[in-house]
């Protein structure tokens, strides 16, 4: 796969990421900071600023080894900032001698220029309301208060939709809003073009109200006053990749990185310093007040007219016309002041956001004056009107939410001109550069907004176990993000839930290659290796996780899975209990304890599963375990109830549907059970377990031809499975095909010599007796 070219607006995007990450760190929302810092590092891995910011976020989150691995690069490319963060990591790990050496090495480089992420900055004095509500939701979630957690998370997202922890909290609760409700689609930005010579007509205009400029008193709400144009949905991709690329959902090994990714990126030390200090907008007007000319008189009570709109308040913000919808309309635009930005825009025009992220300081943006300055401005000798009268009429009309229109276009001599739209003769290189800067700043806002929107859509799909939708959404991400550990971990979990263990294993291996010290999601990887009976790989993973952090529940779950694979149940239960001691809210450790106890003590297993559900009511594996316990206790109705609860949470799991079908068949409704098995096979045609169970219920319903098809399919897929071959011989005998039955029995005897007594019993059984056999649990 070819390396994706960084976007041209990267300096502006870097500024936004820096502001967002630091505001989250100041508010103690460290996981949100890690999410956004990884996005920044993914698009610019050779920049030391992105490396420092990502390592700092990981260090605050407690992922010390991962942070140390980022800055522990070869000496020839190591900078003073890398050494300073390395000293912090070594101090956190108790490696005080290595920390001293790193600090001494920092002093040896007096020419180092601090990057934006390591230079001095003013921390946020107190978290804003959105951050406090998000933290309140986190505590309610851990305290088993789902209703209060849901309310807090929704309020936090209303105030600030960029708080990733709030969205993940709603996904964990199952109270997931629609993506368009939090992240409405936005059209791409338009670059301001030089005005043409046609002055007679003017199209409706959009304001320059910024995306990342919060209202006064909005507590950092980025989207409170923003009204999207839902009719103009746009594709998210920034552009076609430079070369062919494999799909993220495929099983092609060329998609995942090789082991060369374990080496540190050889970044140059001549990275751009203070990359985030670029000014977003010019602060001075692009044209003088003398060029504007006299302001035409505005009518108080004039009906709206769709042909022309005018604004008498200039602004230095970017203005966008409606020329996309009406190509014949003149592209000349005028600017609106900040005070009348919202009122002067038609409902079909999307207000654009500014380029400033939440700074975290809580300070208000300086407001522009309501009226244009009159000092040093020539007063017109004709058509003059008092400033107070004009201001009164103008404010009254705009306060009512109406757009002011004139009955007929004014003459060219008296046409008002915006300070951001000079006349064609005055459009200079400075104006062109300012327009380009504004456009790139808008592109950075649009990129970040749609990036978070796509991540939210994929995360929501995975939370409701719509795994294919999740993979499709991740496919829409830019290439740089598709190769990040966060995305590859989501790919691995999606394939795991689809029971595609081969693809899931390869995705998790790629995660381990990119981030060898990662702890998140490794409990899923260890269970995946348990299913595949990979003892050596599981042992290596468990030892590495214990060395990284012996206090992490993921490490003890991996060790417990290893003992379980070796049939040492008491040691496995001890490890799972240790995991719950490290994290009492770890529902997965309780669930694995229940599965480990289910063959010896059903009551004990039920207690473990119930403890898991108290920690996480949406843990479908615990519902499945309870259903299995009650089925073994012959409590069929209770088993069916718990199986159906698991299916409600994970409706795309074929094994769960098969379990419901088995419980329904046990209570005597074979037709309903067969319908459930058909649905399960349709979801997972290659799943051997559901096909085998459907074949057995078909035999019990005397549908022998259909049963032969399933059993022959299973024989081709698993030729060494003696139970399948024995069932096939049984069905051939019921069909009266003695030759095929005898041949299949001989094959079964060769595969499993211990089944000789079962074969003799089959030969001594009549057809009627075989047709009335009850289906066993196998």
C-alpha positions in Angstrom: 0.0 0.0 0.0 1.4 3.4 -0.9 1.7 6.1 1.7 -1.1 8.6 1.6 0.0 12.2 0.9 -0.7 14.5 3.9 -3.4 17.1 3.2 -2.4 20.6 2.1 -4.2 22.1 5.1 -2.1 20.1 7.6 -0.8 23.1 9.6 -4.4 24.2 10.3 -5.4 20.7 11.1 -2.5 20.4 13.5 -3.6 23.5 15.3 -7.0 22.1 15.8 -5.8 18.7 17.1 -3.4 20.4 19.5 -6.2 22.6 21.0 -8.6 19.7 21.3 -6.1 17.3 22.8 -4.8 19.8 25.4 -8.3 20.8 26.4 -9.2 17.1 27.0 -6.0 16.6 29.0 -6.8 19.7 31.1 -10.3 18.3 31.8 -9.0 14.8 32.7 -10.6 13.2 29.7 -7.5 11.2 28.8 -9.1 8.6 26.6 -10.6 11.2 24.4 -7.2 12.9 24.3 -5.6 9.6 23.2 -8.2 9.2 20.4 -7.7 12.6 18.9 -3.9 12.5 19.4 -3.8 9.2 17.5 -5.7 10.7 14.7 -3.1 13.6 14.5 -0.2 11.1 14.6 -1.7 8.9 11.9 -1.7 11.6 9.3 1.7 13.0 10.2 3.9 10.3 11.7 7.2 12.0 10.7 6.4 15.1 12.7 7.9 15.3 16.2 5.0 17.5 17.3 2.4 14.8 16.6 4.7 12.2 18.2 5.1 14.2 21.4 1.4 15.0 21.7 0.4 11.3 21.2 3.0 10.1 23.7 1.9 12.7 26.3 -1.8 11.6 25.9 -0.8 7.9 26.3 1.3 8.8 29.4 -1.7 10.6 31.0 -3.9 7.6 30.2 -1.6 5.2 32.0 -0.3 3.5 28.9 3.3 4.2 29.9 5.0 1.5 27.9 3.2 2.6 24.7 4.2 6.2 25.3 7.8 5.2 25.9 7.8 3.1 22.7 6.8 6.2 20.7 9.7 8.5 21.9 12.3 5.8 22.4 13.6 6.2 18.8 17.2 6.0 17.4 19.6 8.7 18.6 20.1 10.3 15.3 16.4 11.3 15.0 15.7 11.8 18.7 15.1 15.4 19.7 15.0 17.2 23.1 11.3 16.8 23.4 11.5 13.0 22.9 14.1 12.8 25.6 12.0 14.9 28.0 8.9 12.7 27.5 11.2 9.6 27.8 12.3 10.9 31.2 8.7 11.2 32.3 7.9 7.7 31.2 11.0 6.2 32.9 10.1 8.1 36.1 6.6 6.6 36.0 8.1 3.1 35.6 10.6 3.6 38.4 13.6 3.7 36.1 15.2 6.7 37.7 18.7 6.1 36.3 17.4 6.0 32.8 15.3 9.1 33.5 18.4 11.0 34.7 20.3 9.9 31.5 17.5 11.2 29.3 17.4 14.5 31.1 21.2 14.9 30.8 20.9 14.2 27.1 18.3 16.9 26.8 20.7 19.4 28.3 23.3 18.4 25.7 21.1 19.9 22.9 20.9 23.7 23.4 19.8 24.3 19.8 16.5 22.4 20.2 13.4 24.4 19.5 10.4 23.2 21.4 7.4 22.1 19.4 3.9 23.2 20.0 3.1 20.2 22.1 6.2 20.6 24.4 6.4 24.4 24.7 4.9 26.3 27.6 1.2 26.9 27.6 -1.6 28.2 29.8 -3.6 25.3 31.2 -7.3 25.5 31.5 -8.1 26.7 35.0 -11.3 24.7 35.4 -13.1 22.1 33.2 -16.1 23.4 31.2 -19.6 22.1 31.7 -19.3 19.5 28.9 -16.2 17.9 30.4 -17.8 17.8 33.9 -20.9 16.1 32.6 -18.9 13.6 30.7 -16.9 12.7 33.8 -20.1 12.5 35.7 -21.4 10.0 33.2 -18.2 7.9 33.4 -18.6 7.6 37.2 -22.3 6.8 36.9 -21.5 4.1 34.3 -18.9 2.5 36.7 -21.3 2.9 39.6 -24.0 0.9 37.8 -26.3 3.9 37.4 -27.2 3.5 33.7 -30.0 6.1 33.6 -28.0 8.8 35.1 -25.0 7.9 33.0 -27.1 8.2 29.8 -28.5 11.6 30.8 -25.0 12.9 31.6 -23.5 11.6 28.3 -26.2 13.1 26.2 -25.9 16.4 27.9 -22.1 16.4 27.4 -22.5 15.6 23.7 -25.1 18.3 23.3 -22.5 20.8 24.6 -19.5 19.3 22.8 -19.9 16.5 20.3 -16.1 16.0 20.2 -16.0 14.3 23.6 -15.3 10.8 22.4 -15.7 9.2 25.9 -19.3 10.4 26.1 -20.2 8.8 22.8 -18.5 5.5 23.8 -20.3 5.6 27.1 -23.7 5.8 25.3 -22.6 2.9 23.1 -21.7 0.8 26.1 -25.1 1.5 27.6 -26.9 0.6 24.4 -28.6 4.1 24.4 -27.1 5.1 21.1 -28.5 8.2 19.3 -28.6 8.4 15.5 -25.4 9.8 14.0 -27.2 12.5 12.1 -28.6 13.7 15.4 -25.1 14.4 16.9 -23.1 14.9 13.7 -25.4 16.3 10.9 -23.9 16.1 7.5 -22.2 19.3 6.2 -21.3 20.3 2.6 -17.6 20.9 1.8 -16.3 24.4 2.0 -15.9 26.7 -1.0 -13.0 28.9 -1.7 -13.7 32.7 -2.0 -13.2 33.7 -5.6 -12.4 37.2 -7.0 -15.6 39.1 -7.7 -16.7 39.5 -11.3 -17.7 42.8 -13.0 -21.4 42.1 -12.8 -22.8 44.3 -10.0 -26.5 44.2 -10.9 -27.4 40.9 -9.1 -26.3 39.4 -5.9 -27.0 35.9 -4.6 -27.9 34.9 -1.1 -24.9 34.6 1.1 -23.6 32.5 4.0 -22.1 33.9 7.1 -18.6 33.5 8.2 -19.7 32.2 11.6 -17.1 29.7 12.5 -17.5 26.0 13.3 -15.2 26.0 16.2 -16.1 29.4 17.6 -18.5 28.9 20.6 -21.1 31.3 21.6 -20.7 33.6 24.6 -21.7 31.5 27.5 -22.1 28.3 25.5 -19.4 26.5 27.6 -17.6 25.2 24.6 -20.6 24.1 22.6 -19.3 23.7 19.1 -22.6 22.9 17.4 -25.3 24.6 19.4 -26.1 27.4 16.9 -25.2 25.5 13.8 -28.1 24.5 11.5 -27.1 22.0 8.8 -28.4 21.7 5.3 -29.6 18.1 5.3 -30.3 18.2 1.6 -26.6 18.5 0.7 -24.9 15.3 1.9 -21.4 14.9 0.7 -19.0 12.0 0.4 -16.4 11.9 3.1 -13.3 10.8 1.1 -10.8 13.6 0.6 -9.8 12.1 -2.8 -8.7 9.0 -4.5 -5.6 7.2 -3.1 -2.4 7.5 -5.0 -2.3 3.9 -5.8 -4.4 0.6 -5.6 -5.3 -0.5 -2.1 -6.8 -3.6 -0.7 -10.1 -3.5 1.2 -10.1 -3.2 4.9 -12.6 -6.0 5.2 -10.8 -8.5 3.1 -8.6 -11.3 4.2 -5.7 -10.2 2.0 -2.5 -10.2 3.9 -1.1 -7.3 1.9 -3.4 -4.9 3.7 -1.8 -5.4 7.1 1.7 -4.1 7.9 4.6 -6.4 8.0 7.1 -6.6 10.9 9.1 -3.7 9.5 6.6 -1.4 11.3 8.2 -2.4 14.6 11.1 -0.1 13.7 10.7 3.5 14.7 9.9 5.9 11.9 13.0 7.8 10.9 11.7 11.3 11.3 13.8 14.3 10.5 14.8 16.6 13.3 14.1 19.6 11.0 10.4 19.3 11.6 8.4 22.5 11.4 8.5 24.3 14.7 5.4 25.8 16.2 3.3 24.2 13.5 0.1 25.2 15.2 0.9 28.9 15.5 -0.3 29.7 12.0 -3.0 32.4 12.0 -6.3 31.2 10.6 -7.8 34.4 9.4 -6.3 37.8 8.6 -7.1 40.4 11.3 -7.3 43.4 9.1 -9.8 44.4 6.4 -8.9 43.5 2.9 -10.3 46.8 1.6 -10.5 50.2 3.1 -13.6 51.9 4.2 -13.2 54.5 1.5 -13.7 51.9 -1.2 -17.1 50.9 0.1 -19.0 54.0 -1.0 -22.2 55.2 0.4 -24.6 52.7 1.9 -28.0 52.4 0.2 -31.1 53.1 2.1 -32.8 49.9 3.4 -36.6 49.5 3.4 -38.3 48.6 6.6 -41.3 46.7 5.4 -40.5 45.1 2.1 -41.5 41.6 1.2 -38.8 39.0 0.6 -37.5 38.6 -2.9 -35.4 35.6 -3.9 -33.2 37.5 -6.4 -30.9 39.6 -4.3 -29.7 40.0 -0.7 -27.5 42.8 0.7 -25.7 43.3 3.9 -24.3 46.6 5.1 -22.1 45.2 7.8 -18.7 44.2 6.5 -16.6 41.4 7.9 -13.3 39.8 7.4 -14.8 36.3 7.4 -15.2 34.2 4.4 -18.6 34.5 2.5 -20.1 31.8 0.3 -22.7 32.4 -2.3 -25.4 30.1 -3.7 -23.8 29.7 -7.1 -23.7 25.9 -6.8 -27.5 25.7 -7.0 -27.9 28.4 -9.6 -25.0 28.6 -12.0 -26.4 31.6 -13.8 -26.4 33.7 -10.7 -23.5 36.1 -10.2 -20.9 34.8 -7.8 -20.3 38.2 -6.2 -20.6 37.9 -2.4 -20.6 40.2 0.6 -19.7 39.5 4.2 -21.9 39.7 7.3 -20.9 40.9 10.7 -20.9 38.5 13.6 -23.8 40.1 15.3 -26.2 39.5 12.5 -24.6 36.2 11.2 -27.4 33.9 12.1 -30.3 36.1 11.2 -29.1 37.1 7.7 -28.8 33.6 6.3 -31.6 31.8 4.5 -32.6 28.5 6.0 -31.1 26.5 3.1 -27.6 27.9 3.5 -25.3 26.2 5.9 -23.5 28.4 8.3 -19.8 27.7 8.2 -17.7 27.1 11.2 -14.5 29.0 12.2 -11.1 27.5 12.5 -10.6 27.7 16.2 -11.0 24.6 18.3 -12.0 24.7 21.9 -9.1 26.4 23.5 -9.9 25.2 27.0 -9.4 28.6 28.5 -13.0 29.6 28.5 -12.2 33.1 27.3 -14.6 34.8 24.9 -13.7 35.7 21.4 -13.4 39.4 20.8 -16.5 40.8 19.3 -16.4 43.1 16.3 -18.2 46.4 16.5 -21.8 46.5 15.4 -21.2 49.4 13.1 -18.4 50.2 10.6 -15.9 52.6 11.9 -16.4 56.2 10.8 -13.1 57.7 11.8 -11.2 58.9 8.7 -14.1 57.8 6.4 -15.4 60.2 3.7 -19.0 61.0 4.2 -21.1 61.0 1.0 -22.5 64.3 -0.1 -25.7 62.8 -1.4 -28.1 60.0 -0.3 -26.7 60.4 3.2 -28.7 59.0 6.1 -28.1 59.2 9.8 -26.2 56.4 11.3 -28.6 56.0 14.2 -31.6 55.7 11.9 -29.9 53.1 9.7 -28.7 51.1 12.7 -32.2 51.1 14.3 -33.9 49.9 11.1 -31.3 47.3 10.4 -31.2 45.8 13.9 -35.0 45.7 14.0 -35.2 43.8 10.8 -32.4 41.4 11.6 -33.7 40.7 15.1 -36.9 39.4 13.6 -34.9 36.8 11.6 -35.6 38.3 8.2 -33.2 38.9 5.4 -33.2 42.4 4.1 -33.9 42.8 0.4 -34.3 45.9 -1.8 -37.0 46.2 -4.4 -34.6 46.8 -7.2 -30.8 46.4 -7.4 -29.0 49.7 -6.6 -26.9 51.4 -9.1 -23.3 50.4 -9.4 -22.1 53.7 -8.0 -24.1 53.2 -4.8 -23.6 49.4 -4.5 -22.2 48.4 -1.1 -19.0 46.3 -1.1 -17.8 43.9 1.5 -14.4 44.4 3.0 -13.6 40.8 2.1 -14.8 41.2 -1.5 -12.9 44.0 -3.1 -13.6 45.2 -6.6 -12.0 43.2 -9.4 -9.5 45.8 -10.0 -8.4 45.8 -6.4 -8.0 41.9 -6.1 -4.3 41.5 -5.3 -2.0 38.6 -4.5 -2.6 39.4 -0.8 -6.3 38.9 -1.2 -5.7 35.7 -3.0 -3.4 34.4 -0.3 -6.0 35.4 2.4 -8.7 33.5 0.5 -6.5 30.5 0.2 -5.7 30.6 3.9 -9.4 30.8 4.8 -10.2 28.0 2.5 -7.6 25.7 4.0 -8.7 26.5 7.5 -12.3 25.6 6.5 -11.0 22.3 4.9 -9.3 21.4 8.2 -12.6 22.0 10.1 -14.5 19.9 7.5 -11.9 17.1 7.6 -11.9 16.8 11.4 -15.7 17.0 11.6 -16.3 14.2 9.0 -13.5 12.1 10.5 -15.2 12.0 13.9 -18.5 11.5 12.2 -17.3 8.4 10.4 -15.6 7.0 13.5 -18.9 7.5 15.4 -20.9 5.7 12.8 -18.5 2.7 12.8 -18.4 2.6 16.6 -22.2 2.7 16.8 -22.5 -0.2 14.3 -20.0 -2.3 16.4 -21.9 -1.5 19.6 -25.1 -3.0 18.1 -23.1 -5.8 16.5 -23.8 -4.8 13.0 -20.3 -5.9 12.1 -20.5 -5.6 8.3 -21.8 -2.1 8.6 -18.9 -1.3 10.9 -16.3 -2.6 8.4 -18.0 -0.6 5.6 -17.8 2.6 7.7 -14.2 2.0 8.5 -13.5 1.5 4.8 -14.6 5.1 4.2 -11.7 6.4 6.4 -8.6 7.9 4.8 -5.8 5.4 4.3 -3.6 6.9 7.1 -6.3 6.2 9.7 -7.1 2.7 8.4 -3.6 1.6 9.4 -3.8 3.0 12.9 -4.0 0.6 15.9 -7.5 2.0 17.0 -9.0 1.1 13.6 -7.3 -2.3 13.2 -8.5 -3.2 16.7 -12.1 -2.4 15.7 -11.6 -4.5 12.5 -10.4 -7.4 14.6 -13.4 -7.2 17.0 -15.8 -6.9 14.1 -14.4 -10.1 12.4 -14.4 -11.9 15.8 -18.1 -11.1 16.3 -18.7 -12.4 12.8 -17.0 -15.6 13.8 -14.4 -15.0 11.1 -11.5 -16.0 13.3 -8.8 -16.0 10.6 -9.4 -12.4 9.6 -9.7 -11.4 13.2 -6.4 -13.0 14.1 -4.6 -11.2 11.3 -6.1 -7.8 12.3 -4.9 -8.3 15.9 -1.5 -9.3 14.8 -1.3 -6.0 12.9 -2.3 -4.1 16.0 0.4 -5.8 18.0 3.0 -5.0 15.3 2.0 -1.3 15.2 1.7 -1.0 19.0 3.5 -3.8 20.8 2.7 -2.6 24.3 -1.0 -2.2 23.8 -3.3 -3.5 26.5 -6.7 -2.5 25.2 -8.7 -5.2 23.4 -6.1 -7.9 24.2 -8.6 -9.9 26.2 -10.6 -10.4 23.0 -7.4 -11.5 21.2 -6.6 -14.0 23.9 -10.0 -15.5 23.7 -9.6 -15.7 19.9 -6.4 -17.7 20.4 -8.3 -19.9 22.8 -10.9 -20.7 20.2 -8.2 -21.5 17.7 -6.4 -23.8 20.2 -3.1 -21.7 19.7 -1.3 -22.6 22.9 2.1 -21.3 22.0 0.8 -17.9 20.7 -1.5 -17.6 23.7 1.3 -18.3 26.1 3.6 -15.7 24.5 0.8 -13.1 24.6 0.0 -13.8 28.3 3.7 -13.4 29.3 4.1 -10.2 27.4 0.9 -8.6 28.9 2.0 -9.5 32.4 5.4 -7.9 31.8 3.8 -4.8 30.5 1.4 -4.3 33.4 0.8 -7.0 36.0 -2.0 -4.8 37.4 -4.1 -5.0 34.2 -7.2 -7.2 33.9 -6.3 -8.0 30.3 -3.1 -9.7 31.3 -4.8 -11.9 33.9 -7.6 -12.8 31.4 -5.0 -13.9 28.9 -3.3 -16.1 31.6 -6.6 -17.5 32.6 -7.4 -18.4 29.0 -4.1 -20.2 28.7 -4.8 -22.3 31.8 -8.3 -23.1 30.5 -6.8 -24.2 27.2 -4.5 -26.6 29.1 -7.6 -28.0 31.1 -6.3 -26.5 34.4 -9.6 -25.1 35.6 -8.7 -24.2 39.1 -5.7 -22.1 38.0 -7.9 -20.5 35.3 -10.5 -19.5 37.9 -7.8 -18.0 40.1 -6.6 -15.9 37.2 -10.1 -14.7 36.3 -10.8 -13.8 39.9 -7.5 -11.8 39.9 -8.8 -9.9 36.9 -12.0 -9.0 38.7 -9.9 -7.7 41.6 -7.9 -5.5 39.3 -11.2 -4.1 37.8 -14.5 -4.9 39.6 -16.4 -3.7 36.5 -14.8 -6.2 34.2 -17.8 -8.2 33.1 -15.8 -10.4 30.8 -13.7 -11.9 33.6 -16.9 -12.9 35.5 -18.3 -14.4 32.3 -15.2 -16.5 31.6 -15.3 -17.7 35.3 -18.9 -18.9 34.7 -18.0 -20.8 31.5 -15.1 -22.4 33.4 -17.4 -23.6 36.2 -20.3 -24.7 34.1 -19.2 -28.4 33.8 -18.6 -28.8 37.6 -21.0 -26.5 39.5 -24.0 -25.0 37.7 -25.1 -22.9 40.7 -21.6 -21.4 41.0 -21.6 -20.7 37.2 -25.0 -19.0 37.5 -23.6 -16.7 40.2 -20.7 -15.7 38.0 -22.9 -14.9 35.0 -25.3 -12.8 37.2 -22.3 -10.9 38.5 -21.2 -10.2 34.9 -24.7 -8.8 34.1 -24.6 -6.6 37.2 -21.4 -5.1 35.8 -22.6 -4.9 32.2 -26.3 -5.6 31.4 -25.5 -5.7 27.7 -22.9 -8.5 28.0 -24.6 -11.0 25.7 -22.1 -13.8 26.5 -23.4 -13.8 30.1 -27.0 -14.1 29.0 -25.9 -17.0 26.8 -24.1 -18.7 29.7 -27.2 -18.4 31.9 -29.3 -20.0 29.1 -26.9 -22.9 28.8 -27.0 -23.4 32.6 -30.8 -23.5 32.7 -31.0 -25.8 29.6 -28.7 -28.3 31.4 -31.0 -28.0 34.4 -33.9 -28.9 32.1 -35.5 -25.5 32.8 -36.4 -25.0 29.1 -38.5 -21.9 29.5 -35.8 -20.0 31.5 -33.2 -21.1 29.0 -35.2 -19.8 26.1 -35.8 -16.5 27.8 -32.0 -15.9 28.4 -31.1 -17.1 24.9 -33.6 -14.6 23.5 -32.1 -11.8 25.6 -28.7 -12.6 24.2 -30.2 -12.5 20.6 -31.8 -9.1 21.3 -28.3 -7.7 22.1 -26.5 -9.5 19.3 -29.1 -10.3 16.6 -26.5 -11.3 14.0 -24.9 -14.2 15.9 -25.8 -17.5 14.3 -24.8 -19.6 17.3 -27.2 -17.7 19.6 -30.1 -18.2 17.2 -29.2 -21.9 17.1 -29.3 -22.0 20.9 -32.8 -20.4 20.8 -33.8 -23.0 18.2 -32.5 -25.8 20.4 -34.5 -24.6 23.4 -37.7 -24.2 21.3 -37.2 -27.7 19.9 -36.9 -29.0 23.5 -40.3 -27.7 24.4 -41.8 -29.4 21.4 -42.2 -26.7 18.7 -40.1 -28.3 15.9 -41.4 -26.0 13.1 -40.5 -22.9 15.0 -37.1 -24.4 15.8 -36.5 -25.3 12.2 -37.3 -21.7 11.2 -34.7 -20.4 13.7 -32.1 -22.9 12.4 -32.8 -21.8 8.8 -32.2 -18.2 9.9 -29.0 -19.1 11.7 -27.6 -20.9 8.6 -28.6 -18.0 6.4 -26.5 -15.7 8.7 -23.5 -18.0 8.8 -23.6 -20.6 6.0 -20.2 -22.0 6.9 -20.8 -22.4 10.6 -20.6 -26.1 11.4 -22.4 -26.1 14.7 -25.7 -24.6 13.4 -25.7 -26.8 10.3 -25.2 -29.9 12.5 -28.0 -29.0 14.8 -30.3 -28.2 11.8 -29.4 -31.6 10.3 -30.4 -33.4 13.5 -33.7 -31.6 13.8 -34.4 -32.4 10.1 -33.8 -36.1 11.0 -36.2 -35.9 13.9 -38.8 -34.4 11.5 -38.2 -37.2 9.0 -36.9 -34.7 6.3 -34.0 -37.0 5.4 -33.1 -35.5 2.0 -32.5 -32.0 3.4 -30.6 -33.6 6.3 -28.3 -35.4 3.9 -27.4 -32.1 2.2 -26.3 -30.5 5.5 -24.4 -33.5 6.6 -22.6 -33.9 3.2 -21.6 -30.2 3.4 -20.3 -30.8 6.9 -18.4 -33.9 5.8 -16.6 -31.9 3.1 -15.8 -29.1 5.6 -14.8 -31.4 8.5 -13.9 -34.8 7.1 -12.3 -35.9 10.4 -15.4 -35.3 12.5 -16.7 -38.8 13.4 -20.1 -37.6 14.7 -20.9 -36.1 11.3 -20.0 -39.3 9.5 -22.0 -41.4 11.9 -25.1 -39.2 11.5 -24.7 -39.4 7.7 -24.6 -43.2 7.9 -27.7 -43.2 10.0 -29.7 -41.0 7.5 -28.6 -43.2 4.6 -30.0 -46.2 6.4 -33.2 -44.4 7.0 -33.5 -43.6 3.3 -33.0 -47.3 2.5 -29.6 -46.9 0.9 -27.8 -49.7 2.6 -24.7 -49.6 0.4 -24.0 -46.0 1.2 -24.8 -46.5 4.8 -22.4 -49.4 5.2 -19.6 -47.5 3.4 -20.1 -44.5 5.6 -20.1 -46.6 8.7 -16.8 -48.1 7.6 -15.4 -44.6 7.3 -16.7 -43.7 10.7 -15.0 -46.8 12.2 -11.7 -45.8 10.6 -11.9 -42.3 11.9 -13.0 -43.2 15.4 -12.3 -46.9 16.4 -13.9 -46.2 19.8 -17.3 -45.8 18.1 -17.7 -49.5 17.4 -20.4 -50.0 20.0 -22.3 -47.1 18.6 -22.1 -48.7 15.1 -23.4 -52.0 16.4 -26.3 -50.3 18.1 -27.1 -48.5 14.9 -27.1 -51.8 12.9 -29.5 -53.4 15.5 -31.9 -50.5 15.4 -35.0 -50.5 13.2 -36.0 -47.6 11.0 -39.0 -46.6 13.2 -36.9 -46.5 16.3 -34.3 -44.3 14.6 -37.0 -41.9 13.4 -38.3 -41.4 16.9 -34.9 -40.7 18.4 -34.7 -37.6 20.4 -32.2 -35.0 19.5 -29.3 -34.9 22.0 -27.4 -31.8 23.0 -24.5 -32.3 20.6 
